[in-house]
Amino acid sequence: MSEAQELEQLRNSIDSIDRQIQELINQRARCAQQVAEVKQKYAQPGEVVVFYRPEREAQVLRNVMARNEGPLTNEGMARLFREIMSQCLALEEPLNVAFLGPEGTFTQQAAVKHFGHAVHCHSQVSIADVFREVESGAANFGVVPIENSTEGVVTHTLDSFFDSGLRICGEVSLRIHHHLMVKDKDATVERIFSHAQSLGQCRRWLDKHYPNVERVAVSSNAEAARRASLEPGAAAIAGEVAADLYEMHILNTNIEDRPDNTTRFLIIGKLETLPSGDDKTSIMVSSRNQPGALYQVLEPFHKAGVSLTRIETRPARTGTWNYAFFIDFEGHAADAVIAPVLQGLQDQVADYKLLGSYPKAVL
Ligand SMILES: C=C(O[C@@H]1C=C(C(=O)O)C=C[C@H]1O)C(=O)O
């Protein structure tokens, strides 16, 4: 057989497989539509039917990864299924998702990573606006940054939970790569725009390569790229999406000081997420200002063998020098081990709020 004949044979096989995959995907989509019909049939009068089930989606993706035999990577295969589920869900219910914008931010990237491309994403100018959009019902869910592995917690997001009744319904973890970009690659860089967090994540690189160039903190990386696209002599530190959006020329790639630089985002909404089998819970407690207060809060977790993944302390809104603790731990609030710990805690602390139980990030 000649090269052309061998290739033709393989391409014929691919065409035939594609036809089968397409038919199966549509079969799957019809099943998802039927799920919606069944849910509606059994709904009580006036009940708001929930089509999006984050715990089920996490399970589907985990199953895909567990049974994957390659040659595609587990993550690559899961991303394909992420998109298939996104399209299937859109047939049942097109979701509206508010994210901390503008267009081109890492938060937008996180929203797409979590929900796939078939949702409607709406850019918001502040974290408070994302909360408001979801609280008012204008958006089904919101996406906000919560912590970065280099720069730490996003205090604004944590503090928003003091006054909000919204639940955490999911988390997204995103590797953050920063690039230095300019409009005109021959111009001298006199000013570098970026978000304060990103300037922090690239501090050492900037000290080495641009020690005497002014660094200007702006409201987002995408805004930095936009400004730098308009001002001669200006550069921006931002991600690839922002570079594409504003047609910037990338001078240096991956300039973050730490190669494992990762940001975690939260999905916020009104939904109570059921156990998925591998979950996390976030709570907020503020204890009476007395010796051993934090110890008393943490001891029940230790006794029950619950693994804590994060604790943040923030000034509480009540009285000076009172503190609120934001605690993340492994497990779901409904788990037999966790439920009594949380019940005991509520009796003991001055203030307690369950922020949500949600599936651990899969992708
Ligand atoms: C099909 C369902 O609804 C949605 C679509 C899913 C899918 O395409 O697999 C999974 C969970 C839900 O977000 C369901 O509840 O099972």
The ligand as an ORCA input file, in Angstrom:
! r2SCAN-3c Opt
* xyz 0 1
  C     -28.392     14.903     33.555
  C     -28.436     15.552     34.702
  O     -28.377     16.951     34.775
  C     -27.207     17.691     34.503
  C     -26.381     17.146     33.404
  C     -25.420     16.188     33.649
  C     -24.758     15.421     32.550
  O     -24.831     15.834     31.397
  O     -24.197     14.357     32.824
  C     -25.038     15.942     34.979
  C     -25.568     16.632     36.038
  C     -26.456     17.784     35.828
  O     -25.725     18.984     35.884
  C     -28.565     14.812     35.984
  O     -29.087     15.361     36.948
  O     -28.142     13.652     36.023
*
